[in-house]
Amino acid sequence: MHFTITALHICPIDQGKHTLAQTVTLPEFIVDMLYAVDANGHTVNDNPIFCFHISAGFRD
């Protein structure tokens, strides 16, 4: 299985390239398609801390 992951961020985190690492266990079968994940973090006063927009494409 081949996969491509792209992560973009905006909000108060400094612009530029950042390296993130996350290890996950993937199921044996994954449907070939593009998946999108949005993750947003805010303070208790609702001020943005981070905003990540991640896309992952899987193919055989």
KOLGUVO-753078 format. One line per field, with one value per atom (N, C-alpha, C, O, CB): x, y, z; atom name. Coordinates in nm, 2 decimals, padded with zeros to 4 digits. Glycine has a CB too. Layout:
<nodes>
px	c(X_...) .
py	c(Y_...) .
pz	c(Z_...) .
site	c(CA_...) .
</nodes>
This chain:
<nodes>
px	c(00.09_00.00_00.09_00.19_-00.10_00.06_00.13_00.03_-00.09_00.17_00.09_00.01_00.08_00.21_-00.04_00.01_00.06_-00.01_-00.14_00.05_00.06_00.00_00.04_00.16_00.03_-00.05_-00.02_-00.09_-00.21_-00.07_-00.02_-00.07_-00.05_00.06_-00.01_-00.15_-00.15_-00.19_-00.28_-00.23_-00.14_-00.18_-00.19_-00.12_-00.09_-00.28_-00.30_-00.33_-00.31_-00.42_-00.36_-00.39_-00.26_-00.17_-00.44_-00.25_-00.13_00.00_00.11_-00.16_00.01_00.13_00.21_00.15_00.11_00.34_00.42_00.41_00.41_00.57_00.40_00.39_00.53_00.63_00.36_00.52_00.64_00.62_00.51_00.76_00.73_00.72_00.75_00.84_00.82_00.67_00.69_00.68_00.62_00.58_00.75_00.75_00.67_00.70_00.89_00.58_00.50_00.51_00.52_00.34_00.51_00.52_00.41_00.39_00.66_00.35_00.24_00.25_00.24_00.10_00.25_00.25_00.11_00.06_00.36_00.06_-00.08_-00.07_00.01_-00.19_-00.16_-00.18_-00.30_-00.41_-00.21_-00.27_-00.38_-00.44_-00.38_-00.32_-00.57_-00.64_-00.58_-00.52_-00.79_-00.60_-00.55_-00.61_-00.54_-00.58_-00.73_-00.80_-00.84_-00.91_-00.92_-00.79_-00.83_-00.88_-00.81_-00.71_-01.00_-01.05_-00.96_-00.92_-01.20_-00.92_-00.84_-00.91_-01.01_-00.79_-00.88_-00.94_-00.86_-00.77_-01.09_-00.90_-00.84_-00.93_-01.05_-00.83_-00.86_-00.93_-00.88_-00.77_-00.89_-00.97_-00.94_-00.97_-01.08_-01.02_-00.89_-00.91_-00.88_-00.77_-00.81_-00.97_-00.95_-00.94_-01.02_-01.06_-00.83_-00.82_-00.79_-00.70_-00.70_-00.87_-00.86_-00.85_-00.92_-00.99_-00.76_-00.75_-00.77_-00.73_-00.61_-00.84_-00.87_-00.85_-00.85_-01.02_-00.82_-00.80_-00.94_-01.04_-00.73_-00.95_-01.08_-01.15_-01.27_-01.06_-01.08_-01.15_-01.18_-01.21_-01.06_-01.17_-01.20_-01.10_-01.14_-01.34_-00.98_-00.88_-00.81_-00.78_-00.77_-00.79_-00.73_-00.58_-00.50_-00.74_-00.55_-00.41_-00.35_-00.24_-00.40_-00.42_-00.38_-00.49_-00.60_-00.29_-00.47_-00.57_-00.49_-00.41_-00.65_-00.51_-00.45_-00.55_-00.66_-00.37_-00.51_-00.60_-00.51_-00.42_-00.65_-00.55_-00.46_-00.54_-00.65_-00.42_-00.47_-00.53_-00.43_-00.31_-00.55_-00.49_-00.41_-00.48_-00.60_-00.41_-00.39_-00.44_-00.38_-00.26_-00.40_-00.46_-00.41_-00.44_-00.55_-00.48_-00.35_-00.37_-00.28_-00.18_-00.33_-00.32_-00.24_-00.13_-00.05_-00.33) .
py	c(-00.12_00.00_00.12_00.13_00.00_00.22_00.35_00.46_00.45_00.38_00.55_00.66_00.79_00.80_00.63_00.90_01.04_01.12_01.11_01.10_01.19_01.28_01.42_01.45_01.23_01.51_01.65_01.72_01.70_01.71_01.81_01.88_02.03_02.07_01.83_02.11_02.25_02.31_02.25_02.31_02.42_02.48_02.63_02.69_02.45_02.69_02.83_02.87_02.78_02.88_02.98_03.03_03.09_03.13_02.92_03.10_03.16_03.09_03.15_03.18_02.96_02.89_02.96_03.00_02.74_02.98_03.05_02.98_02.86_03.06_03.06_03.01_02.94_02.98_03.11_02.84_02.77_02.62_02.58_02.82_02.55_02.41_02.36_02.41_02.34_02.26_02.20_02.05_02.00_02.25_01.98_01.83_01.78_01.81_01.77_01.70_01.63_01.48_01.43_01.67_01.41_01.26_01.20_01.24_01.21_01.10_01.03_00.88_00.86_01.09_00.79_00.65_00.59_00.61_00.57_00.53_00.47_00.33_00.30_00.56_00.25_00.11_00.12_00.15_00.01_00.09_00.10_-00.04_-00.14_00.14_-00.04_-00.17_-00.24_-00.17_-00.15_-00.37_-00.44_-00.39_-00.40_-00.59_-00.35_-00.31_-00.16_-00.13_-00.40_-00.08_00.06_00.09_00.06_00.16_00.15_00.19_00.29_00.39_00.24_00.27_00.36_00.49_00.49_00.30_00.60_00.73_00.83_00.80_00.72_00.95_01.06_01.09_01.11_01.19_01.09_01.12_01.26_01.30_01.01_01.33_01.46_01.47_01.42_01.57_01.53_01.55_01.70_01.75_01.46_01.76_01.90_01.89_01.83_01.99_01.95_01.96_02.10_02.17_01.86_02.15_02.29_02.29_02.21_02.37_02.37_02.39_02.53_02.62_02.34_02.55_02.68_02.69_02.59_02.72_02.81_02.84_02.84_02.83_02.97_02.84_02.85_02.98_02.98_02.84_03.08_03.20_03.20_03.30_03.32_03.08_03.06_03.13_03.16_03.11_03.16_03.21_03.09_02.99_03.29_03.10_02.98_02.96_03.06_03.01_02.83_02.79_02.73_02.77_02.70_02.64_02.57_02.53_02.51_02.45_02.52_02.47_02.39_02.44_02.59_02.26_02.17_02.11_02.07_02.06_02.11_02.05_01.95_01.98_02.16_01.82_01.71_01.63_01.60_01.62_01.59_01.50_01.38_01.40_01.57_01.26_01.14_01.06_01.03_01.06_01.03_00.95_00.81_00.79_01.01_00.70_00.57_00.50_00.52_00.49_00.42_00.34_00.21_00.21_00.42_00.11_-00.01_00.01_-00.08_-00.13) .
pz	c(00.00_00.00_00.00_00.07_00.12_-00.08_-00.09_-00.03_-00.05_-00.23_00.03_00.08_00.08_00.08_00.23_00.06_00.06_00.16_00.17_-00.08_00.25_00.35_00.33_00.32_00.49_00.32_00.31_00.43_00.46_00.18_00.50_00.62_00.59_00.57_00.75_00.61_00.60_00.73_00.80_00.48_00.77_00.90_00.88_00.80_01.01_00.96_00.96_01.11_01.19_00.87_01.14_01.28_01.33_01.26_01.36_01.47_01.53_01.51_01.54_01.67_01.48_01.46_01.35_01.25_01.43_01.37_01.27_01.14_01.13_01.31_01.03_00.90_00.86_00.91_00.79_00.77_00.73_00.74_00.78_00.81_00.71_00.72_00.86_00.92_00.62_00.90_01.03_01.01_00.92_01.13_01.09_01.08_01.20_01.32_01.08_01.17_01.27_01.25_01.14_01.27_01.36_01.35_01.44_01.55_01.40_01.38_01.45_01.40_01.28_01.43_01.49_01.45_01.48_01.59_01.52_01.38_01.39_01.33_01.25_01.32_01.38_01.32_01.22_01.26_01.43_01.10_01.00_00.98_01.00_00.86_00.95_00.93_00.80_00.72_00.91_00.79_00.68_00.55_00.45_00.70_00.55_00.42_00.44_00.53_00.39_00.34_00.34_00.20_00.10_00.38_00.18_00.05_-00.01_00.05_00.07_-00.14_-00.21_-00.24_-00.32_-00.35_-00.17_-00.19_-00.11_-00.04_-00.14_-00.12_-00.04_00.08_00.07_-00.13_00.20_00.32_00.37_00.35_00.43_00.44_00.49_00.64_00.68_00.41_00.71_00.86_00.89_00.85_00.94_00.96_01.01_01.16_01.23_00.97_01.22_01.37_01.41_01.36_01.41_01.50_01.55_01.70_01.77_01.50_01.75_01.89_01.93_01.87_01.94_02.05_02.09_02.24_02.32_02.06_02.29_02.44_02.50_02.43_02.47_02.63_02.70_02.66_02.68_02.85_02.61_02.57_02.42_02.36_02.60_02.36_02.22_02.12_02.01_02.19_02.17_02.08_02.01_02.07_02.16_01.88_01.81_01.84_01.85_01.66_01.86_01.89_01.77_01.73_02.01_01.71_01.58_01.50_01.55_01.62_01.37_01.28_01.17_01.10_01.21_01.17_01.08_00.98_01.02_01.15_00.86_00.75_00.68_00.61_00.65_00.71_00.67_00.56_00.58_00.79_00.45_00.36_00.34_00.34_00.22_00.33_00.31_00.20_00.20_00.45_00.10_-00.01_00.00_00.02_-00.14_-00.02_-00.01_-00.15_-00.21_00.11_-00.19_-00.31_-00.31_-00.24_-00.44_-00.38_-00.39_-00.48_-00.51_-00.44) .
site	c(N_CA_C_O_CB_N_CA_C_O_CB_N_CA_C_O_CB_N_CA_C_O_CB_N_CA_C_O_CB_N_CA_C_O_CB_N_CA_C_O_CB_N_CA_C_O_CB_N_CA_C_O_CB_N_CA_C_O_CB_N_CA_C_O_CB_N_CA_C_O_CB_N_CA_C_O_CB_N_CA_C_O_CB_N_CA_C_O_CB_N_CA_C_O_CB_N_CA_C_O_CB_N_CA_C_O_CB_N_CA_C_O_CB_N_CA_C_O_CB_N_CA_C_O_CB_N_CA_C_O_CB_N_CA_C_O_CB_N_CA_C_O_CB_N_CA_C_O_CB_N_CA_C_O_CB_N_CA_C_O_CB_N_CA_C_O_CB_N_CA_C_O_CB_N_CA_C_O_CB_N_CA_C_O_CB_N_CA_C_O_CB_N_CA_C_O_CB_N_CA_C_O_CB_N_CA_C_O_CB_N_CA_C_O_CB_N_CA_C_O_CB_N_CA_C_O_CB_N_CA_C_O_CB_N_CA_C_O_CB_N_CA_C_O_CB_N_CA_C_O_CB_N_CA_C_O_CB_N_CA_C_O_CB_N_CA_C_O_CB_N_CA_C_O_CB_N_CA_C_O_CB_N_CA_C_O_CB_N_CA_C_O_CB_N_CA_C_O_CB_N_CA_C_O_CB_N_CA_C_O_CB_N_CA_C_O_CB_N_CA_C_O_CB_N_CA_C_O_CB_N_CA_C_O_CB_N_CA_C_O_CB_N_CA_C_O_CB_N_CA_C_O_CB_N_CA_C_O_CB) .
</nodes>
